[in-house]
């Protein structure tokens, strides 16, 4: 499985490599494939902090018993349209894929199906799950938080209390009915953290000795800064909520919404002071046929998307892009030409490959 060149790898080779490592670590085949495919999908979309960069930490968690190899999610509550699981720290990508499949099996009987999961392990990149929902003509919402983690300060604070709490949403579009030759049929794929950055990005930039692109952090004196060394450990400080020092009340409010829909609905959150890497998850899938009709939804979504894309921009500026448009463009390019991984990814996996006797791609 040679790389496409020194810096790019075939996506299928990366999936097989990740499966082999996860299998050697003791993860059953179906679960290993789910984790591998979601991590590589994140790299395809360009979310490299949540792609194969996550594999080494996941393998460590499996070895330490912090990610469960076997078992099934426990049903906490099931009322048809709403289902709650205790994930018992099973692999997050496998649990979320299983939850999506469950919504699909119930969607005809219940046109809005919600699955909440407590004590899932880390679920990776949220956007990596959306296309499987929108390809079926459905609308998907996916939110997650970690009641054992933090990193983000409430608006006005200087110490972390909540996690970045991403919110993702995907919905299908189609050709614009008033401009059918426009050629845009990509779904809209939203994936936004309720903080100015993510813990993973700050950790990467800090390890590289760099600075963030903007003053996205608050130090222990209450000053906004781009220096990742200003937070964590004895340094104090935290990530700012989305909106920064000026408008962070908005990101903070949305972060609280995510906490309520994930840990709150799951009945398992920060008040219990859990430990270890985990996730509270909210998944909701909607069938537009049960509302104003799928044709009407796609018509409106397509028209709105094209209306936004054709917004005038300042001279020399690029055209407006819809959420997910850049990621899907990168995905198509990477499928054709290979995936470029961060320089740290393979070196972190080399010890596991040597330990388990798995050939590097």
C-alpha positions as a Python dict, from the first residue, in 0.01 Angstrom:
ca = {
    (1, 'X'): (0, 0, 0),
    (2, 'X'): (246, 270, -108),
    (3, 'X'): (150, 634, -61),
    (4, 'X'): (41, 829, -368),
    (5, 'X'): (364, 1022, -315),
    (6, 'X'): (580, 1116, -15),
    (7, 'X'): (305, 1330, 137),
    (8, 'X'): (-25, 1186, 11),
    (9, 'X'): (-192, 853, 81),
    (10, 'X'): (-471, 662, -86),
    (11, 'X'): (-782, 687, 134),
    (12, 'X'): (-858, 315, 101),
    (13, 'X'): (-504, 232, 214),
    (14, 'X'): (-543, 453, 520),
    (15, 'X'): (-873, 287, 612),
    (16, 'X'): (-719, -60, 585),
    (17, 'X'): (-417, 50, 788),
    (18, 'X'): (-638, 192, 1064),
    (19, 'X'): (-856, -121, 1065),
    (20, 'X'): (-548, -342, 1100),
    (21, 'X'): (-421, -142, 1400),
    (22, 'X'): (-761, -136, 1570),
    (23, 'X'): (-810, -507, 1504),
    (24, 'X'): (-468, -584, 1650),
    (25, 'X'): (-560, -378, 1957),
    (26, 'X'): (-864, -602, 2006),
    (27, 'X'): (-1151, -407, 1855),
    (28, 'X'): (-1406, -631, 1674),
    (29, 'X'): (-1418, -598, 1295),
    (30, 'X'): (-1738, -395, 1256),
    (31, 'X'): (-1630, -149, 1524),
    (32, 'X'): (-1278, -119, 1387),
    (33, 'X'): (-1416, -39, 1040),
    (34, 'X'): (-1655, 225, 1174),
    (35, 'X'): (-1377, 402, 1365),
    (36, 'X'): (-1133, 381, 1073),
    (37, 'X'): (-1381, 508, 815),
    (38, 'X'): (-1498, 803, 1027),
    (39, 'X'): (-1140, 912, 1105),
    (40, 'X'): (-1036, 894, 739),
    (41, 'X'): (-1358, 1070, 636),
    (42, 'X'): (-1256, 1358, 863),
    (43, 'X'): (-920, 1379, 685),
    (44, 'X'): (-1096, 1366, 348),
    (45, 'X'): (-1308, 1665, 453),
    (46, 'X'): (-1000, 1851, 577),
    (47, 'X'): (-1065, 1824, 952),
    (48, 'X'): (-720, 1687, 1024),
    (49, 'X'): (-726, 1752, 1399),
    (50, 'X'): (-1006, 1494, 1422),
    (51, 'X'): (-887, 1251, 1154),
    (52, 'X'): (-614, 989, 1186),
    (53, 'X'): (-445, 1221, 1436),
    (54, 'X'): (-701, 1072, 1677),
    (55, 'X'): (-601, 711, 1608),
    (56, 'X'): (-296, 698, 1836),
    (57, 'X'): (-491, 836, 2134),
    (58, 'X'): (-775, 593, 2057),
    (59, 'X'): (-533, 299, 2052),
    (60, 'X'): (-392, 410, 2385),
    (61, 'X'): (-744, 427, 2527),
    (62, 'X'): (-819, 74, 2402),
    (63, 'X'): (-498, -61, 2553),
    (64, 'X'): (-571, 103, 2887),
    (65, 'X'): (-929, -25, 2887),
    (66, 'X'): (-1068, 330, 2874),
    (67, 'X'): (-1241, 255, 2543),
    (68, 'X'): (-1451, -60, 2570),
    (69, 'X'): (-1381, -328, 2311),
    (70, 'X'): (-1698, -537, 2354),
    (71, 'X'): (-2053, -504, 2477),
    (72, 'X'): (-2363, -327, 2349),
    (73, 'X'): (-2520, 7, 2435),
    (74, 'X'): (-2766, -23, 2723),
    (75, 'X'): (-3119, 102, 2656),
    (76, 'X'): (-3200, 356, 2927),
    (77, 'X'): (-3532, 464, 2777),
    (78, 'X'): (-3720, 392, 2453),
    (79, 'X'): (-4052, 554, 2365),
    (80, 'X'): (-4036, 501, 1989),
    (81, 'X'): (-3945, 847, 1861),
    (82, 'X'): (-3697, 903, 2145),
    (83, 'X'): (-3428, 659, 2247),
    (84, 'X'): (-3160, 693, 2516),
    (85, 'X'): (-2853, 473, 2541),
    (86, 'X'): (-2575, 431, 2790),
    (87, 'X'): (-2275, 378, 2564),
    (88, 'X'): (-2049, 234, 2837),
    (89, 'X'): (-1750, 404, 2667),
    (90, 'X'): (-1783, 193, 2354),
    (91, 'X'): (-1619, 340, 2040),
    (92, 'X'): (-1792, 667, 1957),
    (93, 'X'): (-1794, 636, 1576),
    (94, 'X'): (-1948, 289, 1599),
    (95, 'X'): (-2214, 408, 1845),
    (96, 'X'): (-2310, 711, 1634),
    (97, 'X'): (-2329, 504, 1316),
    (98, 'X'): (-2544, 252, 1503),
    (99, 'X'): (-2767, 537, 1622),
    (100, 'X'): (-2803, 672, 1267),
    (101, 'X'): (-2904, 325, 1147),
    (102, 'X'): (-3161, 311, 1428),
    (103, 'X'): (-3315, 643, 1323),
    (104, 'X'): (-3339, 517, 965),
    (105, 'X'): (-3525, 205, 1078),
    (106, 'X'): (-3779, 416, 1270),
    (107, 'X'): (-3820, 714, 1039),
    (108, 'X'): (-4133, 590, 859),
    (109, 'X'): (-4318, 535, 1185),
    (110, 'X'): (-4172, 844, 1353),
    (111, 'X'): (-4076, 1124, 1113),
    (112, 'X'): (-3862, 1285, 1385),
    (113, 'X'): (-3636, 1038, 1567),
    (114, 'X'): (-3399, 1140, 1845),
    (115, 'X'): (-3124, 930, 1999),
    (116, 'X'): (-2935, 1053, 2305),
    (117, 'X'): (-2623, 869, 2419),
    (118, 'X'): (-2450, 905, 2752),
    (119, 'X'): (-2101, 771, 2822),
    (120, 'X'): (-2004, 727, 2460),
    (121, 'X'): (-1635, 738, 2392),
    (122, 'X'): (-1508, 1029, 2177),
    (123, 'X'): (-1703, 1051, 1848),
    (124, 'X'): (-1452, 1242, 1636),
    (125, 'X'): (-1551, 1487, 1361),
    (126, 'X'): (-1926, 1553, 1355),
    (127, 'X'): (-1936, 1655, 989),
    (128, 'X'): (-1806, 1311, 893),
    (129, 'X'): (-2147, 1158, 977),
    (130, 'X'): (-2377, 1400, 797),
    (131, 'X'): (-2351, 1295, 433),
    (132, 'X'): (-2491, 950, 509),
    (133, 'X'): (-2805, 1126, 636),
    (134, 'X'): (-2842, 1388, 364),
    (135, 'X'): (-2780, 1130, 89),
    (136, 'X'): (-3106, 967, 205),
    (137, 'X'): (-3292, 1298, 164),
    (138, 'X'): (-3314, 1347, 541),
    (139, 'X'): (-3213, 1627, 778),
    (140, 'X'): (-2970, 1549, 1059),
    (141, 'X'): (-2867, 1727, 1378),
    (142, 'X'): (-2568, 1603, 1578),
    (143, 'X'): (-2434, 1765, 1898),
    (144, 'X'): (-2181, 1650, 2154),
    (145, 'X'): (-2020, 1757, 2479),
    (146, 'X'): (-1788, 1590, 2730),
    (147, 'X'): (-1903, 1617, 3094),
    (148, 'X'): (-1559, 1504, 3208),
    (149, 'X'): (-1379, 1767, 3002),
    (150, 'X'): (-1356, 2145, 2980),
    (151, 'X'): (-1133, 2396, 2803),
    (152, 'X'): (-1381, 2679, 2739),
    (153, 'X'): (-1456, 2967, 2975),
    (154, 'X'): (-1809, 3099, 3025),
    (155, 'X'): (-1846, 3451, 2885),
    (156, 'X'): (-1674, 3691, 3124),
    (157, 'X'): (-1476, 3416, 3297),
    (158, 'X'): (-1107, 3326, 3285),
    (159, 'X'): (-1124, 2955, 3377),
    (160, 'X'): (-1258, 2668, 3169),
    (161, 'X'): (-1590, 2512, 3263),
    (162, 'X'): (-1736, 2350, 2950),
    (163, 'X'): (-1609, 2182, 2633),
    (164, 'X'): (-1615, 2338, 2283),
    (165, 'X'): (-1953, 2167, 2231),
    (166, 'X'): (-1980, 2139, 1851),
    (167, 'X'): (-2311, 2151, 1672),
    (168, 'X'): (-2351, 1989, 1331),
    (169, 'X'): (-2643, 1991, 1090),
    (170, 'X'): (-2683, 1851, 741),
    (171, 'X'): (-2966, 1902, 495),
    (172, 'X'): (-3008, 1813, 128),
    (173, 'X'): (-3034, 2065, -154),
    (174, 'X'): (-3058, 2022, -531),
    (175, 'X'): (-3056, 2227, -851),
    (176, 'X'): (-3194, 2578, -800),
    (177, 'X'): (-3546, 2570, -955),
    (178, 'X'): (-3501, 2925, -1089),
    (179, 'X'): (-3149, 2858, -1214),
    (180, 'X'): (-3128, 2484, -1294),
    (181, 'X'): (-2801, 2526, -1480),
    (182, 'X'): (-2615, 2649, -1171),
    (183, 'X'): (-2488, 2297, -1109),
    (184, 'X'): (-2482, 2305, -728),
    (185, 'X'): (-2633, 1994, -571),
    (186, 'X'): (-2414, 1949, -264),
    (187, 'X'): (-2589, 1921, 71),
    (188, 'X'): (-2531, 2188, 332),
    (189, 'X'): (-2306, 2042, 604),
    (190, 'X'): (-2268, 2264, 910),
    (191, 'X'): (-2011, 2182, 1180),
    (192, 'X'): (-1938, 2463, 1423),
    (193, 'X'): (-1792, 2459, 1773),
    (194, 'X'): (-1945, 2692, 2028),
    (195, 'X'): (-1593, 2813, 2107),
    (196, 'X'): (-1341, 3014, 1907),
    (197, 'X'): (-1128, 2703, 1847),
    (198, 'X'): (-1099, 2344, 1967),
    (199, 'X'): (-882, 2184, 2231),
    (200, 'X'): (-720, 1969, 1963),
    (201, 'X'): (-624, 2268, 1748),
    (202, 'X'): (-478, 2461, 2042),
    (203, 'X'): (-280, 2153, 2147),
    (204, 'X'): (-141, 2110, 1795),
    (205, 'X'): (-38, 2475, 1760),
    (206, 'X'): (119, 2470, 2107),
    (207, 'X'): (322, 2159, 2021),
    (208, 'X'): (447, 2334, 1707),
    (209, 'X'): (550, 2642, 1903),
    (210, 'X'): (317, 2858, 1695),
    (211, 'X'): (45, 3116, 1748),
    (212, 'X'): (-324, 3091, 1674),
    (213, 'X'): (-467, 3290, 1380),
    (214, 'X'): (-641, 3529, 1616),
    (215, 'X'): (-692, 3622, 1984),
    (216, 'X'): (-908, 3318, 2052),
    (217, 'X'): (-797, 3255, 2411),
    (218, 'X'): (-828, 3440, 2739),
    (219, 'X'): (-533, 3441, 2980),
    (220, 'X'): (-561, 3434, 3359),
    (221, 'X'): (-560, 3815, 3368),
    (222, 'X'): (-862, 3836, 3137),
    (223, 'X'): (-676, 3943, 2824),
    (224, 'X'): (-750, 3795, 2482),
    (225, 'X'): (-443, 3628, 2331),
    (226, 'X'): (-329, 3414, 2040),
    (227, 'X'): (-61, 3239, 2248),
    (228, 'X'): (-155, 2875, 2321),
    (229, 'X'): (101, 2870, 2604),
    (230, 'X'): (-126, 3110, 2794),
    (231, 'X'): (-374, 2835, 2879),
    (232, 'X'): (-360, 2495, 3041),
    (233, 'X'): (-184, 2363, 3350),
    (234, 'X'): (-41, 2632, 3577),
    (235, 'X'): (-97, 2899, 3313),
    (236, 'X'): (-472, 2912, 3377),
    (237, 'X'): (-680, 3079, 3110),
    (238, 'X'): (-912, 2910, 2863),
    (239, 'X'): (-1058, 2905, 2516),
    (240, 'X'): (-1303, 3188, 2458),
    (241, 'X'): (-1661, 3105, 2365),
    (242, 'X'): (-1761, 3175, 2005),
    (243, 'X'): (-1772, 3551, 1963),
    (244, 'X'): (-1465, 3625, 2174),
    (245, 'X'): (-1447, 3888, 2444),
    (246, 'X'): (-1703, 4114, 2275),
    (247, 'X'): (-1976, 3876, 2161),
    (248, 'X'): (-1895, 3562, 2354),
    (249, 'X'): (-2231, 3570, 2531),
    (250, 'X'): (-2373, 3423, 2211),
    (251, 'X'): (-2132, 3131, 2193),
    (252, 'X'): (-2168, 3072, 2566),
    (253, 'X'): (-2547, 3055, 2535),
    (254, 'X'): (-2523, 2810, 2246),
    (255, 'X'): (-2271, 2603, 2441),
    (256, 'X'): (-2522, 2577, 2725),
    (257, 'X'): (-2786, 2464, 2474),
    (258, 'X'): (-2556, 2184, 2360),
    (259, 'X'): (-2491, 2079, 2721),
    (260, 'X'): (-2866, 2069, 2789),
    (261, 'X'): (-2948, 1858, 2482),
    (262, 'X'): (-2657, 1616, 2538),
    (263, 'X'): (-2563, 1563, 2902),
    (264, 'X'): (-2889, 1713, 3029),
    (265, 'X'): (-3121, 1489, 2829),
    (266, 'X'): (-2891, 1192, 2890),
    (267, 'X'): (-2922, 1244, 3265),
    (268, 'X'): (-2549, 1205, 3304),
    (269, 'X'): (-2335, 1514, 3326),
    (270, 'X'): (-2101, 1738, 3519),
    (271, 'X'): (-2281, 1714, 3853),
    (272, 'X'): (-2173, 1348, 3872),
    (273, 'X'): (-1808, 1453, 3818),
    (274, 'X'): (-1726, 1177, 3570),
    (275, 'X'): (-1368, 1107, 3468),
    (276, 'X'): (-1200, 991, 3149),
    (277, 'X'): (-1249, 1072, 2781),
    (278, 'X'): (-1616, 1040, 2691),
    (279, 'X'): (-1902, 1207, 2514),
    (280, 'X'): (-2266, 1293, 2559),
    (281, 'X'): (-2438, 1283, 2220),
    (282, 'X'): (-2763, 1417, 2075),
    (283, 'X'): (-2870, 1288, 1732),
    (284, 'X'): (-3194, 1390, 1565),
    (285, 'X'): (-3307, 1291, 1217),
    (286, 'X'): (-3607, 1450, 1044),
    (287, 'X'): (-3796, 1341, 733),
    (288, 'X'): (-3908, 1650, 536),
    (289, 'X'): (-4180, 1440, 368),
    (290, 'X'): (-4369, 1454, 698),
    (291, 'X'): (-4377, 1834, 696),
    (292, 'X'): (-4412, 2051, 386),
    (293, 'X'): (-4284, 1771, 163),
    (294, 'X'): (-3937, 1675, 44),
    (295, 'X'): (-3977, 1847, -293),
    (296, 'X'): (-4074, 2171, -124),
    (297, 'X'): (-3787, 2148, 122),
    (298, 'X'): (-3529, 2079, -148),
    (299, 'X'): (-3669, 2362, -361),
    (300, 'X'): (-3638, 2611, -77),
    (301, 'X'): (-3297, 2486, 33),
    (302, 'X'): (-3161, 2501, -322),
    (303, 'X'): (-3300, 2848, -386),
    (304, 'X'): (-3163, 2981, -57),
    (305, 'X'): (-2821, 2829, -122),
    (306, 'X'): (-2797, 2987, -466),
    (307, 'X'): (-2930, 3318, -334),
    (308, 'X'): (-2645, 3321, -81),
    (309, 'X'): (-2380, 3209, -329),
    (310, 'X'): (-2466, 3492, -567),
    (311, 'X'): (-2440, 3761, -298),
    (312, 'X'): (-2219, 4047, -421),
    (313, 'X'): (-1876, 4054, -256),
    (314, 'X'): (-1607, 4319, -225),
    (315, 'X'): (-1365, 4348, -520),
    (316, 'X'): (-1100, 4078, -511),
    (317, 'X'): (-1283, 3870, -255),
    (318, 'X'): (-1389, 3506, -321),
    (319, 'X'): (-1757, 3424, -371),
    (320, 'X'): (-1977, 3322, -81),
    (321, 'X'): (-1959, 2950, 1),
    (322, 'X'): (-2223, 2744, 175),
    (323, 'X'): (-2124, 2550, 488),
    (324, 'X'): (-1961, 2224, 387),
    (325, 'X'): (-1892, 2335, 29),
    (326, 'X'): (-1519, 2364, 85),
    (327, 'X'): (-1507, 2038, 280),
    (328, 'X'): (-1689, 1845, 5),
    (329, 'X'): (-1461, 1999, -258),
    (330, 'X'): (-1158, 1884, -57),
    (331, 'X'): (-1317, 1540, -22),
    (332, 'X'): (-1354, 1501, -400),
    (333, 'X'): (-996, 1617, -451),
    (334, 'X'): (-859, 1380, -188),
    (335, 'X'): (-1049, 1085, -332),
    (336, 'X'): (-890, 1156, -670),
    (337, 'X'): (-542, 1259, -566),
    (338, 'X'): (-479, 1118, -219),
    (339, 'X'): (-493, 1254, 134),
    (340, 'X'): (-223, 1475, 281),
    (341, 'X'): (-180, 1402, 652),
    (342, 'X'): (-28, 1629, 916),
    (343, 'X'): (343, 1568, 967),
    (344, 'X'): (278, 1434, 1318),
    (345, 'X'): (23, 1166, 1226),
    (346, 'X'): (236, 878, 1099),
    (347, 'X'): (520, 924, 1352),
    (348, 'X'): (263, 890, 1631),
    (349, 'X'): (133, 567, 1477),
    (350, 'X'): (470, 409, 1396),
    (351, 'X'): (521, 263, 1748),
    (352, 'X'): (178, 96, 1731),
    (353, 'X'): (247, -36, 1382),
    (354, 'X'): (577, -184, 1503),
    (355, 'X'): (419, -327, 1817),
    (356, 'X'): (135, -497, 1629),
    (357, 'X'): (334, -591, 1319),
    (358, 'X'): (121, -378, 1086),
    (359, 'X'): (288, -239, 774),
    (360, 'X'): (284, 137, 738),
    (361, 'X'): (90, 263, 436),
}
